[in-house]
Amino acid sequence: MAAKITQDLCEIAGAVMGDGNLWTDGSRYRIEMTGDSSNDKDYFLYLRRKMHHLFDKEPYPIRVRHFNGHNWITLRLQSESAFNNLTELGIPHGSGKARKIMIPKTIMEKGWKYSKWTVRGLWDTDGTVFFSKKTYSTRSYPTLELTTMSEKLAMQLEELLNSKGFRAHTRGDATTKNGYRVAIYGKPMLIKWMNEIGFSNKKHLAKFKAYKRLYIN
């Protein structure tokens, strides 16, 4: 039986599409996410609570691993039903996932009220917000940007966001290691984003709060 589409499920789906993977060997089923230990711990604790509530099973405690000179954190949920919920939703598993992902049709059909939560989950994991000078004297020009190896996802996001008035632009291609970049520029767009989509990841929220203190009355 397919999972009921909720805003929580849509957000988790977006986060897994961004920084996660679905794995099974036929007898074990796992949802796993990897992030930066310095910037993503609070966000992973948030996801851990949300997964526990959504799938009625507690994920393992968040682990810190040292790899290639960097500390990473891992969030893992061992659950066949949770795995099935996400794969039946339309999230691919196994090799090649990065180039195949896109927001599932079942979420898109529910409308913006639900799909925007998947967009939030994607931006909280694979997206960023940064500020540059452009023609200003300070770094006060905001950019919201998401990087993906999936051309289908990049085009889908551009179309979806533009349909909601966000003026999104896509550049790049799958032949480069950076893949595709979907970007939204400018102060009005950042304010619109925070009013309509927002972030759950504190590292993004902290940047916006600092910017708001200086440049938004």
N, C-alpha and C positions, 0 to 999 in steps of 0.2 A: 504494500500500500504506500503510495507516494506521500511524502511529508507535507503537512499543511504549510503553505507559504505565509510566513510572518516577517515582520520587519527585522526581528532578531536573526532569523535564519538567513535573510537576505544579507545582513551585515557580516555574519560569519562566513557566508559563501564568498563575499568579496575579499575578505581577509585571507581565506584559504587560496583563492585564485591568485592573490598577490604574493604572499610569503609562505604558502603552505604546500603540502602535497598529500595525496591520498595513496595509501599503500596496502596491498594485501598479498599474501602467499596462498590464499585459498582457505586457510584456517584461522589466520589472524588478520585483523582489520585495524588500520591505524590512520588517524589524522595527525599530522605533525607540522609545526610551524617553527621557523628559525628566524631570529632577529638579533640585533646588536645589544649587547649587555648594558651598554652605557645609556642608550636612548630609548629602548623598547620595553624595559622591564614593567613599568607601570601599565603600559598598553597590553602586554601579555597577561598580566594579572587580571585586567578588565576582561580580556577574551576568555580566560580560564573560568571566571565566574559566569560569564554568559554561556559558555559551552556546557557547564555543569547544569545550569538552569534549563537550557534548551534540550539537551539530550538525556537528562536525568542520570548522568554518570560523571563522577569527578575525574578530571584529567590528572595525570601525574603531576607532582610538584615541578615547578619550572627548574630546569637544570642549566648550569653554566658549563660551557665546554671551551677549551682553548684549541684553536686550529689556525694554522698559518699565521701565527703571531697576533691573533685577535681573539677576544673573548666573545663567544656567541651564547645566546640563550635558546633553549628548546622547550616548546610547549607540545605535549603529546597526549592524545586521547585514544585509548584502545577500546574501540566499540564497533561492532558489526552494524548495529542499527544506525549509528551516526554516519558511518561510512556509506551505507546504503542510501540514507537520506540525501547526502550530497551528490552521490553518483547518479541517483534517479532524478535529481534536480537538473543534472546536465553538466556537472563539473568533471572533466576528464581525470583519469588516474594513470599512473605508469609513465614510461618515457615519452618525451615529446610534448608533455603537458603545456610547457611554456609557450609553444607556438600554436596551440590549439584552443586555448581558453577564450571564452567570450561570455558575456552575461547570458545566462540560460534563458531560453524562450519563455519558460514557465514564469520567470520573474518579470521579464519584459511585458508579458501579457497582463500582468497585474497592475501595470501603470507606474507612473512616476512616484507615487506614494511609497512604493516598495523598491523600485529599481534604484532610487536615490540612495538607499541604504547599502546596496551593493557597491555603488560608486564610492560611498564613504569608506567602506571596508577596503576597497582597492587603493584609494588614495592614502589611507592610514598606513598601508604596508608598502606599496610600490610607488607612492607619490611623494611629493615634497612641496614646500612653499619657501620661496627665497626672494630676496630683495636686491635690486641692482640700481645703479645710478641713472642709466639712460641719459637724459638731458638735465637731471637734477644734480644738486650739489651734494646730496647725501644718498645713501642706499635706501631709497624710499619707493621704488617702483616694484610692485609685487608681481610675482609669477607663480602660478600653480601649475605643476608639471608632473606627469606620470610617464614612466618608462615601461614598455612591454615588448616582448619578442613576438607577440601575436598581432599580425596585421588585422585580423578580423576584429579583435578587441579594440584596437586603436581606431579603426574606422567606425565601429559601433559607438564608442564613447564620443567621438567627434560629432556624429549625427545626433545622438541622444542629447548631449549637452547643448548643441546649437539649437535644437528644437525647443529647449527651455530658456533660450536667450543668453547663453554663456559665452558665445563667440570663441569657441575652441578651435585650435589649429593643430594639425598633425604634420610631423616631419620625420625623416629617417627611413630606413628600410631594413629588412631582415638579414641583409648581407653583412651588416656591421655588428659588432659586439654590443652596441648600445641599443639596437633595435629601433622601435618607434617611440616617439615622444609626443604626447598629447599635452598641449599647453593652453593656459588661459591667462591673459595679461590684464594688469591695471587694477587700480584701487576700487572702482565701481564693481568690477567682477569679483574681487575678493570679498567685498561686503555682501554681495549677492550670494556668493558661495556659503558664507557663514550663516546667513539668514535662511537659506534653503536646504543646504546639505550638511555643512559643519564637519568637525573632526571628533573622533574619540581618542586619538593618540595625543597624549600630552605634549610630545615634542613639537607637533604642529600647532597645538593650541597656545603653547608658550610663545612661539614666534608671532602669532596673531595678536596676542595680548600686548606684547611689547610694541608692536607696530601701532596698535590702536591707541595706546597711551600717547604716542608721539604725533600721529598723523590723522586720527579720526576724532572729530569733536563730539 
